[in-house]
């Protein structure tokens, strides 16, 4: 007994971008619907549906909200949250405010609370889908180039430094480095609309400068911190600090403060009967 076998044609699912290109070609080149349907591999009734929704497809695609792989115009379950977050996001980026994923998720939760949607979860999955729907990518705003190449330091590392260190025990070999904490600065990375210029605004320069030091055995010296005020209000009533603190009008390390720090360090190790070798970077404030 023979059985009849039927084969169903696989439905072509095109991206919004291809739908847009098909409609623009149909509109501008004056070709027939049959030609466009055959070219893009879709049934005529599918193309007819696109034509019926032409304004919606073209408007939404040209708005830049949809990525190259987006297939549907319809939004997710929480369309009002998605839209509100996107409008807030665009407004923030126009003011060059860096936006991280955590900030987006927290803002989405704020909108969910405003819209009285208690079951909304601003998960990583929601964030990933939102980025895809809204054509948002993650980019670096700024960065620093290397100020010193490996070739410039090779000779020092291979000859001079080993000779100096060979005269000291590991407990007397200290490395010290300065760092700056801009504790009011916004993130330097941000989510960003793909294809648009990624620029940042003016960053806060409120800072603390610190100097951390430790020896080759992992023993650490108390942190040395430089702030703008000699006697910050937050220190009121504090009898002792877990670090050394010094005030400077710009919260910078200068040669006077550095010399004072080194002399105190020298006095400490002199009383212990030790001679140490401190390794620090080259800096005008390090005379």
Secondary structure as GFF3:
##gff-version 3
##sequence-region A 1 287
A	DSSP	alpha_helix	16	28	.	.	.	ID=ss1
A	DSSP	alpha_helix	33	40	.	.	.	ID=ss2
A	DSSP	alpha_helix	44	52	.	.	.	ID=ss3
A	DSSP	alpha_helix	54	62	.	.	.	ID=ss4
A	DSSP	alpha_helix	79	94	.	.	.	ID=ss5
A	DSSP	alpha_helix	101	114	.	.	.	ID=ss6
A	DSSP	alpha_helix	124	134	.	.	.	ID=ss7
A	DSSP	beta_strand	136	140	.	.	.	ID=ss8
A	DSSP	alpha_helix	150	155	.	.	.	ID=ss9
A	DSSP	pi_helix	156	160	.	.	.	ID=ss10
A	DSSP	alpha_helix	161	165	.	.	.	ID=ss11
A	DSSP	three_ten_helix	170	172	.	.	.	ID=ss12
A	DSSP	beta_strand	173	181	.	.	.	ID=ss13
A	DSSP	beta_strand	189	193	.	.	.	ID=ss14
A	DSSP	beta_strand	208	215	.	.	.	ID=ss15
A	DSSP	beta_strand	223	227	.	.	.	ID=ss16
A	DSSP	three_ten_helix	233	235	.	.	.	ID=ss17
A	DSSP	beta_strand	243	247	.	.	.	ID=ss18
A	DSSP	alpha_helix	255	271	.	.	.	ID=ss19
A	DSSP	beta_strand	277	279	.	.	.	ID=ss20
###
